[in-house]
Amino acid sequence: MVAVARIINATLVIPELDKRSLWLDSSNFSNVFDEDHFISSLANDVKIIRKLPMELTTATRGVKHFRSWSGIDYYQEEIASLWEEYQ
């Protein structure tokens, strides 16, 4: 998702790990990864925020089922246009 955010010039939000998985792991991203290092090491490539701002939590969301193993043109054309529409 870092590469996709860079391609379409989007801000990346630190992901929330799936807590409904079969193994019911309660870990957060910061329990598994060094969040500060993740943000600082990618600062020249993509903007990263820790949480989605409250005013955006209820915003209209675009839903897209991504194709696996897609080339850069897929993200520059299909995903970028979706991003522009729902930005």
ZIQUILIN-V477336 format. One record per backbone hydrogen bond with DSSP energy under -0.5 kcal/mol. CO is the residue of the C=O (numbers start at 0). NH is the residue of the N-H. If there is no record, write none. Layout:
CO|NH  CO|NH
This chain:
0|4  1|5  2|6  3|7  4|8  4|9  5|8  11|48  14|16  20|23  27|30  27|31  28|31  28|32  32|34  33|37  34|38  35|39  36|40  37|41  39|42  41|44  41|45  46|11  48|13  52|55  52|56  53|56  55|58  63|65  66|69  70|73  70|74  71|75  72|76  73|77  73|78  74|79  76|80  77|81  78|82  79|83  80|84  81|85  82|86
